[in-house]
Amino acid sequence: MQTKQKLVKEDIVNIFKSGCKTEQTVGIEYERLPIFKTNLKACDYSSEFGICNFLRAFAREENWDYITDDFNIIGLKQEHNSITLEPGCQLELSIKPEENIQSLKNKIDMMDKLMKPILDEYGISLLGYGVSPLSTNKNIHLIPKRRYNVMAKYMWGILSDVMMRETAGVQCCIDFESEEDAMRKFRISNKLVPFMTAMFANSPIRGGVETGYKSFRALSWLNTDNDRCGFVGQIDDNLTFEDYIDYVLETPMIFYNRNDEPIVVNGKMNFKEFMQNRDCDAEIEDFELHANLYFPEVRLRNFIEIRNHDCVGKGLQYSIPAIYKGILYNRSAMNEIEELLKDFDYKDFSELRYNVPKSAMNSTVGKFFVKDIAKEILYIAEKSLIEMNTGEEKFLEPIKEYSMLGISPADVIIRNWNGIWNKDIKKLVKYVSEI
């Protein structure tokens, strides 16, 4: 009988090294908030016209396969694309990475077109917005996915339930060529994220009232389990794959799986201790699960996942990958961004992360307004995309309409909310409805 080999750090490092590739694709994970058109409340999972029956109907109509957890439908898949549910029924489209953003848009447009008649039949609308506009977490039940129930009981922070049940975002995935390239992109992405959060702030109204924040979604992340959220490694210039892995290894574990059942740990040991525990018999799948329960602003895998953007629509969702592609796939553009941000240190970026949810583009870093730096970021990204000669600079136009005025989508919503909408939640919902 062959003895099972003990999991060691080198096995984990090899996961990251396997991501090194010469091709440069862009991926997107696009979450949206489903609400019932009749009462504007968040969709539930199990009612007659809830999200589970919508998934059943879509799978039957379009020949998609079920993704299940303990026999409950938690998503659908077809080839490399998937439709999955976040804890509060948020609907996420995960699209196979493509070389150009137009291909991503075409796929999302096609999936939206296929979903629309069934969404209409079920009286559901999908919102391009960052936080539930009317229902709050106390009235949003978790979907029946075992992992989410364990997470909800463990994850601490006064707004962790808001984050899990109410919020929706857009994530961008970027490739790397080598460890050196990965860590440079990782470092630059971390520095860009607070500015990007400000530029795409889109969640000022929650529970039917103005919150005083332009990104309540970003605020919820600031108040969720700081053991596993925030910046990794204080944006260290010398960070390596092993350094990143060490941070993950030292993070308290929530649970691991055995025989398709969650074994709850609840922070009683970290993953490093788990690996050293002979009774646990750690496997590479255990690390992959644990790493997926680690939620930094930028997450390193065998690709780079850049996370902290409110859900947006009206074409803004494609401005996000366009900015990152323009900057991170052009060495000259990376040089320019490093030069632009060279005078700011970890403390500056950390303070900015805490200021952005409230003030967005009017936040300051050092002596500068975020809105002024945002214009420079856009200029660098646009120049780079033009040099690439792919025509993708057109995807920057939606965000330029805001950033060149020094505002975010939230500013327009707040102005309308207190003006022509007269605090009418129906008008907000109509404005942010995507399907």
C-alpha positions as CSV (number, residue, x, y, z in Angstrom):
1,M,0.0,0.0,0.0
2,Q,1.5,3.4,-1.1
3,T,2.0,5.9,1.7
4,K,0.3,9.2,1.1
5,Q,2.9,12.0,0.8
6,K,2.6,14.9,3.3
7,L,1.6,18.3,2.0
8,V,4.6,20.7,2.0
9,K,4.9,24.4,1.1
10,E,6.7,23.5,-2.2
11,D,3.5,21.8,-3.3
12,I,1.6,25.0,-2.8
13,V,4.3,27.2,-4.5
14,N,3.9,25.0,-7.5
15,I,0.2,26.0,-7.8
16,F,1.3,29.6,-8.2
17,K,4.2,28.7,-10.5
18,S,1.8,26.8,-12.8
19,G,0.1,30.2,-13.6
20,C,3.2,31.5,-15.4
21,K,2.2,31.8,-19.1
22,T,3.1,33.8,-22.1
23,E,-0.5,34.5,-23.1
24,Q,-2.2,37.5,-21.6
25,T,-5.9,37.1,-21.1
26,V,-8.5,39.1,-19.0
27,G,-11.3,37.5,-17.0
28,I,-14.3,39.0,-15.3
29,E,-16.6,37.9,-12.5
30,Y,-19.7,39.9,-12.6
31,E,-22.1,39.8,-9.6
32,R,-25.6,41.4,-9.8
33,L,-28.4,41.8,-7.3
34,P,-31.7,40.0,-8.2
35,I,-34.8,41.7,-6.9
36,F,-38.6,41.1,-7.4
37,K,-40.1,43.7,-9.7
38,T,-43.4,43.8,-7.8
39,N,-42.0,44.9,-4.4
40,L,-38.3,45.7,-5.1
41,K,-37.2,43.3,-2.4
42,A,-34.2,41.0,-2.7
43,C,-35.1,37.6,-4.4
44,D,-35.2,34.7,-2.1
45,Y,-33.9,31.2,-2.9
46,S,-36.8,28.8,-2.5
47,S,-40.1,30.4,-3.2
48,E,-42.2,29.6,-6.3
49,F,-40.6,32.5,-8.2
50,G,-37.3,32.5,-6.4
51,I,-33.8,32.1,-7.8
52,C,-33.6,28.3,-7.5
53,N,-36.6,27.8,-9.8
54,F,-35.2,30.5,-12.1
55,L,-32.0,28.4,-12.4
56,R,-34.0,25.3,-13.0
57,A,-35.9,27.0,-15.8
58,F,-32.8,28.4,-17.4
59,A,-31.0,25.1,-17.3
60,R,-33.9,23.3,-18.9
61,E,-34.3,26.0,-21.6
62,E,-30.6,26.4,-22.5
63,N,-29.2,23.0,-21.6
64,W,-26.9,24.1,-18.8
65,D,-25.7,21.6,-16.1
66,Y,-26.5,22.0,-12.4
67,I,-23.9,22.9,-9.8
68,T,-25.2,21.4,-6.5
69,D,-24.3,21.3,-2.9
70,D,-25.9,18.6,-0.8
71,F,-28.5,18.2,-3.6
72,N,-29.4,21.9,-3.6
73,I,-28.9,23.9,-6.9
74,I,-26.3,26.6,-6.2
75,G,-25.4,27.4,-9.8
76,L,-25.2,26.3,-13.5
77,K,-22.3,25.6,-15.8
78,Q,-21.7,25.2,-19.5
79,E,-18.2,24.5,-20.8
80,H,-16.0,27.2,-19.2
81,N,-18.7,29.6,-18.2
82,S,-20.8,29.5,-15.1
83,I,-23.7,31.2,-13.3
84,T,-23.4,30.9,-9.5
85,L,-25.1,32.2,-6.4
86,E,-23.4,34.2,-3.7
87,P,-24.6,33.9,-0.1
88,G,-27.7,36.2,-0.4
89,C,-28.7,35.0,-3.9
90,Q,-26.5,37.5,-5.7
91,L,-26.1,36.2,-9.3
92,E,-22.5,35.9,-10.5
93,L,-21.4,35.4,-14.1
94,S,-17.9,33.9,-14.4
95,I,-16.6,34.1,-17.9
96,K,-13.7,32.2,-19.4
97,P,-10.8,34.6,-19.7
98,E,-10.3,36.1,-23.2
99,E,-7.6,38.0,-25.0
100,N,-9.9,40.9,-25.7
101,I,-12.6,42.6,-23.7
102,Q,-15.1,42.6,-26.6
103,S,-15.2,38.8,-26.4
104,L,-16.1,39.1,-22.7
105,K,-18.8,41.6,-23.4
106,N,-20.2,39.5,-26.2
107,K,-20.5,36.5,-23.9
108,I,-22.2,38.5,-21.1
109,D,-24.5,40.1,-23.6
110,M,-25.4,36.7,-25.0
111,M,-26.0,35.3,-21.5
112,D,-28.1,38.3,-20.5
113,K,-30.2,37.9,-23.7
114,L,-30.8,34.2,-22.9
115,M,-31.7,35.0,-19.2
116,K,-34.0,37.9,-19.9
117,P,-37.2,36.1,-21.0
118,I,-36.9,33.7,-18.0
119,L,-36.2,36.6,-15.6
120,D,-39.2,38.4,-17.0
121,E,-41.3,35.3,-16.5
122,Y,-40.2,35.1,-12.9
123,G,-40.6,38.8,-12.3
124,I,-36.9,39.3,-11.5
125,S,-34.7,42.2,-12.4
126,L,-30.9,42.2,-12.1
127,L,-29.3,45.4,-10.7
128,G,-26.0,46.9,-11.7
129,Y,-25.5,48.2,-8.2
130,G,-23.2,47.5,-5.2
131,V,-25.6,47.0,-2.3
132,S,-29.2,45.9,-1.8
133,P,-31.2,49.1,-2.3
134,L,-34.2,48.0,-0.1
135,S,-33.9,44.7,1.7
136,T,-31.3,44.4,4.4
137,N,-29.4,41.4,5.7
138,K,-31.9,40.7,8.4
139,N,-34.4,39.9,5.7
140,I,-32.1,38.1,3.3
141,H,-31.7,34.4,4.1
142,L,-28.5,32.5,3.1
143,I,-28.8,30.1,0.2
144,P,-28.6,26.4,1.2
145,K,-24.8,26.1,0.6
146,R,-23.1,24.5,3.6
147,R,-20.0,26.6,3.2
148,Y,-21.9,29.8,3.5
149,N,-23.6,28.8,6.7
150,V,-20.2,27.9,8.3
151,M,-18.7,31.2,7.1
152,A,-21.6,33.3,8.4
153,K,-21.3,31.8,11.9
154,Y,-17.6,32.3,12.0
155,M,-16.7,35.6,10.1
156,W,-16.5,38.5,12.5
157,G,-17.0,42.2,12.0
158,I,-20.0,44.3,12.5
159,L,-20.9,44.4,8.7
160,S,-19.9,40.9,7.7
161,D,-23.5,39.9,7.3
162,V,-24.0,43.0,5.1
163,M,-21.0,41.9,3.0
164,M,-22.2,38.4,2.6
165,R,-25.9,38.9,2.0
166,E,-26.3,42.4,0.5
167,T,-23.4,43.3,-1.7
168,A,-22.4,42.7,-5.3
169,G,-19.1,43.5,-7.1
170,V,-17.0,43.2,-10.2
171,Q,-13.7,41.3,-10.1
172,C,-11.0,41.3,-12.7
173,C,-8.5,38.5,-13.4
174,I,-5.1,39.1,-14.9
175,D,-2.3,36.7,-16.1
176,F,1.4,36.8,-15.3
177,E,4.5,35.6,-17.1
178,S,6.8,34.8,-14.2
179,E,7.0,35.2,-10.4
180,E,8.7,38.5,-10.8
181,D,6.0,39.7,-13.2
182,A,3.3,38.4,-10.9
183,M,4.6,40.2,-7.8
184,R,5.1,43.4,-9.7
185,K,1.5,43.3,-11.0
186,F,0.3,42.2,-7.5
187,R,2.0,45.2,-5.9
188,I,0.7,47.7,-8.5
189,S,-2.8,46.3,-8.3
190,N,-2.9,46.8,-4.6
191,K,-1.9,50.4,-5.0
192,L,-4.5,50.9,-7.7
193,V,-7.4,49.3,-5.8
194,P,-8.3,52.3,-3.5
195,F,-8.4,54.6,-6.5
196,M,-10.5,52.1,-8.5
197,T,-12.9,51.7,-5.5
198,A,-13.4,55.4,-5.5
199,M,-13.8,55.7,-9.3
200,F,-16.5,53.0,-9.4
201,A,-18.2,53.7,-6.1
202,N,-21.9,52.8,-6.7
203,S,-23.7,52.0,-3.4
204,P,-24.8,55.1,-1.5
205,I,-28.5,54.1,-1.0
206,R,-29.1,51.0,1.2
207,G,-32.3,49.9,3.0
208,G,-34.2,52.7,1.2
209,V,-32.2,55.5,2.7
210,E,-29.0,57.5,2.0
211,T,-26.2,56.0,4.0
212,G,-23.7,58.9,4.0
213,Y,-21.3,56.6,2.2
214,K,-20.6,56.5,-1.5
215,S,-19.6,52.9,-1.4
216,F,-21.4,51.1,1.4
217,R,-20.2,47.9,-0.1
218,A,-16.5,48.9,0.5
219,L,-17.4,50.0,4.0
220,S,-18.8,46.5,4.7
221,W,-15.5,44.9,3.6
222,L,-13.6,47.2,6.0
223,N,-15.8,45.8,8.8
224,T,-15.4,42.1,7.9
225,D,-12.9,39.7,9.5
226,N,-9.7,41.6,9.2
227,D,-7.7,38.4,9.7
228,R,-8.4,37.6,6.0
229,C,-9.3,40.9,4.4
230,G,-7.3,44.1,3.5
231,F,-3.8,44.4,2.0
232,V,-1.3,41.5,1.9
233,G,2.2,42.1,3.0
234,Q,1.9,45.9,3.4
235,I,2.5,46.2,-0.3
236,D,6.1,45.0,0.1
237,D,8.4,45.6,-2.9
238,N,10.2,42.3,-2.2
239,L,7.2,40.1,-1.7
240,T,7.5,36.6,-3.3
241,F,5.1,33.7,-3.9
242,E,6.4,32.1,-0.7
243,D,5.8,35.3,1.3
244,Y,2.2,35.5,0.0
245,I,1.7,31.8,0.9
246,D,3.0,32.4,4.4
247,Y,0.3,35.0,5.0
248,V,-2.3,32.6,3.8
249,L,-0.8,29.8,6.0
250,E,-0.9,32.0,9.1
251,T,-4.6,32.9,8.6
252,P,-7.0,31.1,10.9
253,M,-8.9,28.3,9.3
254,I,-12.7,28.3,9.1
255,F,-13.3,24.7,8.0
256,Y,-12.0,21.9,5.7
257,N,-13.9,19.2,3.8
258,R,-13.7,15.4,4.4
259,N,-16.0,13.0,2.5
260,D,-17.9,16.0,1.1
261,E,-18.7,17.2,4.6
262,P,-17.4,20.4,6.2
263,I,-15.3,19.9,9.3
264,V,-15.6,23.1,11.3
265,V,-12.4,24.6,12.7
266,N,-13.6,28.1,13.7
267,G,-10.2,29.7,13.9
268,K,-8.8,27.2,16.4
269,M,-5.7,26.7,14.2
270,N,-4.2,28.3,11.2
271,F,-3.3,26.3,8.0
272,K,0.4,26.0,9.0
273,E,-0.7,24.2,12.1
274,F,-3.1,22.2,10.2
275,M,-0.4,21.0,7.9
276,Q,1.7,20.0,10.9
277,N,-1.1,18.1,12.6
278,R,-0.7,14.4,11.8
279,D,-4.4,13.7,12.5
280,C,-5.6,16.2,9.8
281,D,-3.7,14.6,6.8
282,A,-3.6,17.9,4.9
283,E,-4.2,17.8,1.1
284,I,-3.6,20.4,-1.6
285,E,-7.4,20.7,-2.0
286,D,-7.5,21.8,1.6
287,F,-5.1,24.7,0.9
288,E,-7.1,25.7,-2.2
289,L,-10.3,25.9,-0.1
290,H,-8.6,27.8,2.6
291,A,-7.0,30.2,0.1
292,N,-10.5,30.8,-1.4
293,L,-11.7,31.8,2.1
294,Y,-8.9,34.5,2.2
295,F,-10.3,37.8,0.9
296,P,-7.6,40.4,0.4
297,E,-8.1,43.4,-1.9
298,V,-5.9,41.5,-4.5
299,R,-5.8,37.7,-4.3
300,L,-3.0,35.8,-5.8
301,R,-3.7,32.4,-7.3
302,N,-2.3,30.9,-10.5
303,F,-3.6,34.3,-11.8
304,I,-4.2,37.7,-10.1
305,E,-7.7,38.4,-8.9
306,I,-8.4,42.1,-8.3
307,R,-11.5,42.4,-6.1
308,N,-12.8,45.6,-4.6
309,H,-15.1,47.3,-7.1
310,D,-18.8,47.9,-6.6
311,C,-21.1,46.3,-9.1
312,V,-21.7,48.8,-12.0
313,G,-23.6,48.6,-15.3
314,K,-24.2,50.8,-18.3
315,G,-20.8,49.7,-19.8
316,L,-18.8,50.7,-16.7
317,Q,-18.3,47.0,-15.9
318,Y,-16.0,46.8,-18.9
319,S,-14.1,49.9,-18.0
320,I,-12.6,47.9,-15.0
321,P,-10.8,45.2,-17.0
322,A,-9.9,47.9,-19.6
323,I,-8.0,49.9,-17.1
324,Y,-6.2,46.9,-15.7
325,K,-5.3,45.5,-19.1
326,G,-4.0,48.9,-20.3
327,I,-1.8,49.2,-17.2
328,L,-0.7,45.7,-16.3
329,Y,0.0,44.4,-19.8
330,N,2.3,47.2,-20.8
331,R,5.7,47.6,-19.0
332,S,5.9,51.3,-19.9
333,A,2.4,51.9,-18.4
334,M,3.5,50.0,-15.2
335,N,6.6,52.2,-15.0
336,E,4.4,55.3,-15.3
337,I,2.0,54.1,-12.6
338,E,4.9,53.3,-10.3
339,E,6.3,56.8,-10.9
340,L,2.8,58.4,-10.3
341,L,2.4,56.6,-7.0
342,K,6.0,56.5,-5.8
343,D,5.6,59.1,-3.1
344,F,2.9,57.2,-1.2
345,D,3.7,54.5,1.4
346,Y,1.7,51.7,3.0
347,K,0.2,54.1,5.6
348,D,-1.1,56.4,2.8
349,F,-2.7,53.5,0.9
350,S,-4.2,52.0,4.1
351,E,-5.7,55.4,5.2
352,L,-7.0,55.9,1.7
353,R,-8.7,52.5,1.8
354,Y,-10.6,53.7,5.0
355,N,-11.5,57.1,3.5
356,V,-12.7,56.1,0.1
357,P,-16.0,54.4,1.1
358,K,-17.3,57.8,2.4
359,S,-15.7,60.3,0.1
360,A,-14.8,58.3,-3.0
361,M,-13.3,60.8,-5.5
362,N,-13.1,63.6,-3.0
363,S,-10.8,61.6,-0.7
364,T,-7.2,62.7,-0.4
365,V,-3.9,60.9,-0.3
366,G,-1.0,63.0,0.8
367,K,-1.6,66.4,-0.6
368,F,-3.6,65.2,-3.6
369,F,-7.2,64.5,-4.3
370,V,-8.1,61.0,-5.6
371,K,-10.0,62.6,-8.5
372,D,-6.8,64.2,-9.8
373,I,-4.8,61.0,-9.6
374,A,-7.7,59.0,-11.1
375,K,-7.5,61.2,-14.3
376,E,-3.8,60.3,-14.5
377,I,-4.5,56.6,-14.1
378,L,-7.1,56.8,-16.9
379,Y,-4.7,58.7,-19.2
380,I,-2.0,56.1,-18.7
381,A,-4.4,53.2,-19.3
382,E,-5.9,54.9,-22.4
383,K,-2.5,55.7,-24.0
384,S,-1.4,52.1,-23.4
385,L,-4.6,50.6,-25.0
386,I,-4.2,52.9,-28.0
387,E,-0.7,51.6,-28.4
388,M,-2.0,48.0,-28.3
389,N,-4.1,48.9,-31.4
390,T,-7.0,46.6,-30.3
391,G,-9.6,49.3,-30.2
392,E,-10.2,48.6,-26.5
393,E,-9.8,52.2,-25.4
394,K,-13.5,52.5,-26.3
395,F,-14.3,50.6,-23.1
396,L,-12.9,53.5,-21.0
397,E,-15.4,56.0,-22.4
398,P,-18.1,55.2,-19.7
399,I,-15.8,55.8,-16.8
400,K,-14.2,58.9,-18.4
401,E,-17.7,60.5,-18.4
402,Y,-17.5,60.4,-14.6
403,S,-13.8,60.6,-13.8
404,M,-13.1,63.6,-16.0
405,L,-15.7,65.5,-13.9
406,G,-14.1,64.3,-10.7
407,I,-17.1,62.2,-9.7
408,S,-18.2,58.6,-9.3
409,P,-21.5,56.9,-10.2
410,A,-22.5,57.3,-6.6
411,D,-22.4,61.1,-6.9
412,V,-24.9,61.1,-9.7
413,I,-27.2,58.7,-7.7
414,I,-27.0,61.0,-4.6
415,R,-27.8,64.1,-6.7
416,N,-30.8,62.4,-8.3
417,W,-31.9,60.9,-5.0
418,N,-32.1,64.3,-3.4
419,G,-33.4,66.0,-6.5
420,I,-35.6,64.7,-9.3
421,W,-36.1,61.2,-7.7
422,N,-37.4,62.8,-4.5
423,K,-36.0,59.8,-2.6
424,D,-38.2,57.4,-4.6
425,I,-36.6,53.9,-4.4
426,K,-38.5,52.9,-7.6
427,K,-36.6,55.5,-9.6
428,L,-33.3,54.3,-8.2
429,V,-34.1,50.7,-9.1
430,K,-35.2,51.7,-12.6
431,Y,-31.9,53.6,-13.0
432,V,-29.6,50.7,-12.0
433,S,-31.6,47.9,-13.6
434,E,-29.5,46.0,-16.1
435,I,-32.0,43.2,-17.1
